[in-house]
Amino acid sequence: MDEIKKLSAEFADYILDIRRQLHRHPEASGQEFETTKLICRELDKLGISHITGYKSVGVVGVIRGSLPGSEYNAIALRADMDALPVTEENQLPYNSEIKGMMHACGHDGHTAMLLGAAKILNALRDKFSGTVYLIFQPSEENGHGAKYMMRQGDWFEKVNRIFGAHLWMDVPAGKISLEDGPRMAAGDIFTIRIHGLGGHGAQPEKTIDAVVVASALVMNLQSIVSRRYSPLDSAVVTIGSLKAGDTYNVIADEAELQGAVRYFDIEKGAEIRKMIEETATHTAAIYGAYVDIDYTQRIPSVVKNEPSSAASARRSVAKVLGEDVLTTVSATMIGEDFSYYLDEKPGCFAFIGIRNPEKDIAYPHHNPRFNIDEDVLAGGAAVYAQVAIDWLAE
């Protein structure tokens, strides 16, 4: 629709300004209070009705088309809005002003694009029938936000389909990936606490050294994927944290490992959990120690990029930005709680490219130098709006 393309260009500066405001003022998962207030103010300016989540974070906006049709023909557009405990190392005029907190994953851009789409759709109410729900979600980074938003009002019961997108460093700026099927992995987390017997560093024979046990366990856990699964299988076991001991000449009596597991297949995830628990228990026993294990299945995999929804969204992208922007990218072991929505409703999830080495924008997500090519934001807003109008028309 030429009108959407025209409006996205008209609102480009607005979208850019919102992104930079949010980038200056990042907020942690579950603490997005000022971000929520900003979104509410912007929706109020547009006369778009909305509700705020019961914890004062998260917003559901509602735009109803004025053409005749069923109000029960409804779709949802989702953007997440939380930041990360990362200290920014960029030198930008809009650097984070919050010490130790940064939008290092692009969620500021997601929120800005959805507010841009809200302006576009609001201006085009007389061009469609049905209802568009705007879902501004907190707490994606800790995996709690999607389920929380599903309980805010009755929007999730009413929607027929749901669309989301992520600004993505693995995709060149201006390109968009919208494949069917598996896109992002399930994510589990675990903590293993090792209990040994502490003592003097000069008398190891009187101790059970938790550091030695932890070291052996780190190495043994690496063999779960590398030696018990085919290289063609998709699975990752990562130990991200090891804490033990307080000083150089005291053998530690306790150690703690924290790790993550990523996979696509549910049965494989259950197998890996069992192998982690068995490996930890048996490794500790060899040294005379024992373990406590906390294992949490955090988010399911985004495996249900439903084919008809994805195909429709690809047509929408081609319509508003051109066929040549569509590209393909491999599925990733990074997780996303958008999976909870797709477990219950048809829809799809897109990757919008932001990598532009010429602008020094090539650092990975969660890196202190992460940044986005802001030139893609207006196009992303147009895609959100076009997908919504096309889905409602279908």
N, C-alpha and C positions, 0 to 999 in steps of 0.2 A: 504494500500500500504506500503510494507516494507520500500521502499525508503523514504517515508514521516517520518516514525518512526525513521529511521536512521538519517535523516537530522535534525529532531527536537532535537535529542540527541546531535548531532554535534554542533548545534547552541544554546544549552541550556545556556552556559556561556554568550554568546552575549545577549540573551533575558534578563537574570538576570542583566547584566550590564546596559542595557537600562532602566529597571525598576528602578534601584537604582539611576541612573542619574536623572530621572524624579522625583523620590521621594524627592531628595535633593532640587529640584528647581520647586516646585509647582506653578501654575499660576491660577488666578481666571477666571471664565467664561468670555469669550470675550477678555481676556488679554493673551491668550496662544501664545505669540509672539515667545519666545525662544523655546518653545516646538515645534512650527511649523517649526522653522529653523532647529532644531535637526532632525525632521522627513525628511525634504527636503535633508539634508546632507546625511542621511542614504540611502535614495532612489537614490540620485545621485551616491553614491558609487556602487550601484547595477546596474546602468544604467537604472533605471525604470523611465519612463517619468511621470510627475506630474504637477498639477497646484495648486496654492495657492488661498485661498479664497480672495475675493476683499477687505476684511477688514484686510488682512495680517494674518489671523488665519484660520486654517483648511487646509487640504491637500486632494486632490484626486489623487491617484497613479493609473497607468494603466499597467497591465501585459497582453500581448497577447501571447497565445499559438502558437507554430510554426507548429502544425499539421494542415492539410487541414480542413477547416470547415468555418462556417459563423462567421464573426466578430460580427454579431448581436446576437449571442448566448453569453450573457453576464450576469454575476452575480456580486453582490457587497458584500464586507465584511466590517463591520463597527466597529470602536472602538472610544469611547469618550476619552477626554484627559484633562478635567478641574479638578481643585482641589477645596477645600472648605476653608472658613474663620474659621479654627479650629487651635488652638495651640497644636502642637504635644506634647504628654507626654510619648512617647516611649523613650527608651534608646538604640538607634541603631547606628551603625557606619555610616549609611546613613540617619539619621534624616533630616527632613526639615530644610533648611538653611534660609527660608523666614519666618520672624516673623509673627505669626498669620495666617499662611496659611499652609495647609497640604493636601496631598492626603489621605483623610480619607474615600474614597469610593472604591478605587481599580482601578481608571481610569489610573493610571500609569502602572498597570499590563495589562490593556486592550491594551494600545498603544504598550507596549513591545511585547505582544503576536502577534499583527497584523504585527509589523515589522519583527518578527520571521517568521510569515507565508509568508511575502513578500520574504524573503530570500529563503524559501523552494520552493515557487511557481516559483521564478525566476530561481532556479536551475533545475526545472522540466518543463521548457517551452516546451521542445520537447516531453512531455508526454500528452499534451492536446491541444485541439483547442478551440477557443473562447477567451473571454476577461474577466479578473478579475479586478474589480475596488476596490481599497483600500481606504476606507473612514475614514479619521482621523478627527473626529468631535469635534469642540469646544462647549462650552455652553450647555452641557446636564443638568447641575444642575439647571439652570434657565429656562429650557424648550425651549430655542430659537434656539439651534444649528441644529437640524434636518432640519427644514424648510430652514434655512440659507444654509446648505450644498446641499439641493435639487436644489438650484438656481445656484450652481457653475458648469458651463459648462453644457453639455447635458448628463452626465452619467446616471442621474435618468430616463430620457426618454428611454435609451437604455437597462437598466437592465431588466432581466426576473424575478430574485428573489434576495432577500437580506437576509443576515445572520448577526446576532449580538449575543454577549454574555456578561454576567456580572459575575465577580467573586463574589461569594455569601457566606455569613457567615452562613446562615441557612443550608448549604449543607456541609457534611464532605469533607475534602480535598481529591481530586482525584476522586470524584464522579461528575456526570453531569446529570442535569435534562433537559429534552426536551419534555415536554408534549404539547398536542394540546390545542387550545382554550385560555380562559382567563388566563393571567399570572401576569400582573401588572395593577394597577388601574389608572383610570383617576385622575387628580389632579387639583383642582381649588383653588384659593386663594382669600381672601377678607380682606378688611379693613373697620372697622366701627368706625366713629368718632362721639362721643357723645358731644352734646352742651347743657350745663346747665347754671347755674348762680353762679359765685364764690362769696366768702365773708369770713367773720371772722369765725374761727372755733368755737367760743363761741356763734355764732348767726346762727345756722343752719336753723332756721325758715325763714330767709331772703334769703336763697339760694336754688339752685337746684343742689344737690351734684352729680357731674359727677362720682365720685368714687363709690358712692352707686349704681348709675344706671349701671355702668360698672360691678360691682360685681353681681348684679341681672341678668344682661344679660349673663354673663359667665355661671351661673347656669342654666338659662333657655335654652340656646343653647345646653347644654348637654342632654336635654330631647328629642331633635329632633330624634336622633337615638335610644336612650334607651327606649323611650316610644311611638314613632310613627312608628317604624319599627320592624318587627319580628327579634328576635335574630339570625335567620337563614339568614337574608339579610346581604349583605356586604356593609357597609358604615361607614365612620368615619368623625366626625367633631371635629377639634382640635383648641383650642385657644392657640397660641404659644407666644403671646406678649400682655401685658396690660401696657399702659403708662398713668399716670395721676398724677397731682400735683407736687409741687416743695418743699414744706416744711410742717412741722407738724401742724401748726395752721391756715392754709389757706385752705378753702374748694375749691376744684378745679372746674373750670368752664368747662373744657374740659377733655375728656379721649379718648384714641384710642385703639381699639382691632385689632389684626391681627390674622388671622386664615387660616386653610386649610381644604379642603373637599376632601375625596377620595371615589370612587365608581366605579363599573364596568358598570352598566346599565345607558345609556344616559338619559332615562326618569326619573330614580330615581335621577340623578344629577340635573335635572331641578326642580324636586319637592323640593329637599333639598335647592337649591338656593332660591326658593320662600319662604320656611319656615324660612330660616335665615333672609331674608328681613322683613317678617311679624313679626317675634319674636323681632327683633331689634327695629322696628318702634313702636310696641305696648308696649314693656317694657319701652322704653324711655318716651312714652306718659303718662304712669301711674304716672311717677315722675315729669311730666311737662317739660321734656327735648325733644330734637329732634335729629335725626341722619342723617349723610350722609354715604352712603354705596358705596364702590368701589368693584365690584365683577368681577373676571377675570377667564374665563375658560382656564386654562393654557395648559394642555396636555390631549389628549384622552387616553383611556385605551388600553393596549396591549392585545386586545382580539382576534386578528386575527392570532395567531400562527397557520398558515394554515396547516391542517392535512398532506397533501402529502409532504410538505416541511419538516415538523417536522419528519415524518417517515423516509424520506431520510436521514436527518441529524443524526437520531439515528443510522441508518445503518452505516453511515460514522464514528461515534464515536466508534461503536463496532469494525469496521474494523481496526481502527488505535490504539485504546487503550484497546479493549476487551469488551465483552458484560457485564462483571460484574461491569463496572464503571457506567452504567446507573442506575439512581435512580429516585424517584419521590419526589416532594416537593409541598406543597400547594401554591396556588396563593398568592400574597402579595398585600397589600394596598399601598406599595411604588410605585411611578410612574416612568416612563421612556419615553423620547421623541422619542425613537425608534418607538413608536406607529404611528407617522406621516408617516414613511416609509411604515409600514404594512397597513395603511389605503388605500394606492394606489398600492402597489405591493405585490405579494405573498412572503412569507418567514417565518422565525421563529427566536426565541430568546431563548438562552440557559442560564442556571445557572451553573456555574463552581464552584464546592465546594472549599472552602479555610479554613474551620474551623478545627483547630488542637489544642485542649486544652493542649496536651503534650508540645507544643511549646509556650504556653500562647497566642495562636491566637484564641480568642473566643469573642472579644469585637465587638459590633455591628457597622454597617456602621455609619459614621459621628461621631463616638466617638474619643476622643483624643488618645486613646490607640489602635485604629484600626490598624490591620496589616494583611498581607496575607501570607499563606504558599507558598513560592516562588517555591517549588518543583512542583507545578501544572502548572507553566507557559509554559514550553516546550510542555507539553501535550496539553495545550490550543492552542498554535500555530499550532500544528499538526492537531487539530480538524478544525481550520479555513481553513487550506490548503486542508484537505481531503474533507470537505464539498464542497469547491469550485470546485475541480476536479470532484467529483462525480456528482454534479449538472450539470456541463458543459457536462459531458458524457451522462447524461439523455436527 
